[in-house]
C-alpha cells in the first residue's frame, strides 16, 4: 500500500505527470510509466491504487467509509488527495480504474 500511496502522491503533486496518465490504457503502460518516474510498482500496488481510488470516489459521493476503508487511508492520505488539484486526482483515478478493470477482467478470464 505504501508504494501505491507514494506513486499517487507523486502524480498528485505534478500536473504534468497527471496529464500524461490520461493516455494510459493498459496496466503494462501504467507499470512502465510509473517505473520511468522512479516508482517500481507491482500488480498488488495497482490493485491498491484501485482501492484507494474507489475510497476517494465513495468519499466524494458522500458515502460513509467502512473501518477497513478508513484504515486504508489513515494518516490523512485521503484528506491529502482531496486537497490536491481535482485534475490530478481525476487522472490518477481514471488510470487506476482503467487498469483496475483490466486486472479484474484478467483474474476472471
N, C-alpha and C positions, 0 to 999 in steps of 0.2 A: 504494500500500500504506500510505503514511503517514496518509492521510485515514481509511482503514478502521481503522487502529490507534488513531487519536485518538478516533474515534467509539466503538469498543469500550471504550477506557479510560474515556471519559466515562460510558458506561452502566454499566460495571462498578463504578464508584465512587459511583453514585447509584441506590439501590434503587428509588426511585420511578420513575425512567426505565426501569429493568429491568422492573419490573412492568407498566408501560404498553406495553412491547413485546409482551406476551403476546396482545394483541388484534389485532396487525397480521397481515394475511393476504395482502397484495399488495406488490409491490415499489414501486408508486406510494405506498402508505401508508407504507412504510418510508422512502422518499426524503423525503416530506413531513414525517414525524416527525423525521427527522434535521435537516432544514432548519429546522424550528421550534425546534430546540435548538442552532442555530448551526453545523451540520455540513452543508455543501453536498456531498453525495455524488453520484458518477456511477455509471453502470451498472458500470463497471470496479471501482469501490470496493465495490459489492455482491458482485461475484464474489470480490474479495479477502477480504471478510468471510466468505464461504462457505469459502474455502480455509483461513483461519485457524481457523474453527470445526471443519473436518474434521481439521486437525492436532491441535487440542485434544482432540477425541474419540478420535483414534488414540492420543495420548499417555496419556489417562486409561485406555484399554483395555490399556495396557502394550505396545503395538506399537512396534517401532523406527521412528524417523523417518529419512527419506532425507536426503541432504545438502541437497537443494533445500528440503525442509520445514524443516530446521534453520536454513537461511539466511533463510527467510521469517519466522521468529520469533526471529531473532537479537536480541541486546541484552537478553535476559532477558524479552521480552514474554510468552512462553508461561508462564514461571515466575510472572510478574506475574498473569496470568489465573488460574492455579491458586491463587494466594494470596488472590484476592478471593472474595467470597461465591459459593457454588455457585448460589444463586438467581439472582444477576445474570448469571453466565456462562451458565447454562441458558437464561435468557430471551433472551440475545443469540444464542446458537447456534440456538435454536428459530426465532427470527425470521429468522436468516440462512438456515437450511436451508429454511424455507418459501418465502422469496423466491428463494433459490437454485434450488430445484426449478422455480419458475416461470420463472426466467431460462433454465435448461437446456431446459425444455419449449418456450419461445418460440424458442430457437435452432434446434430441430429441426422446428418446425412453421411 
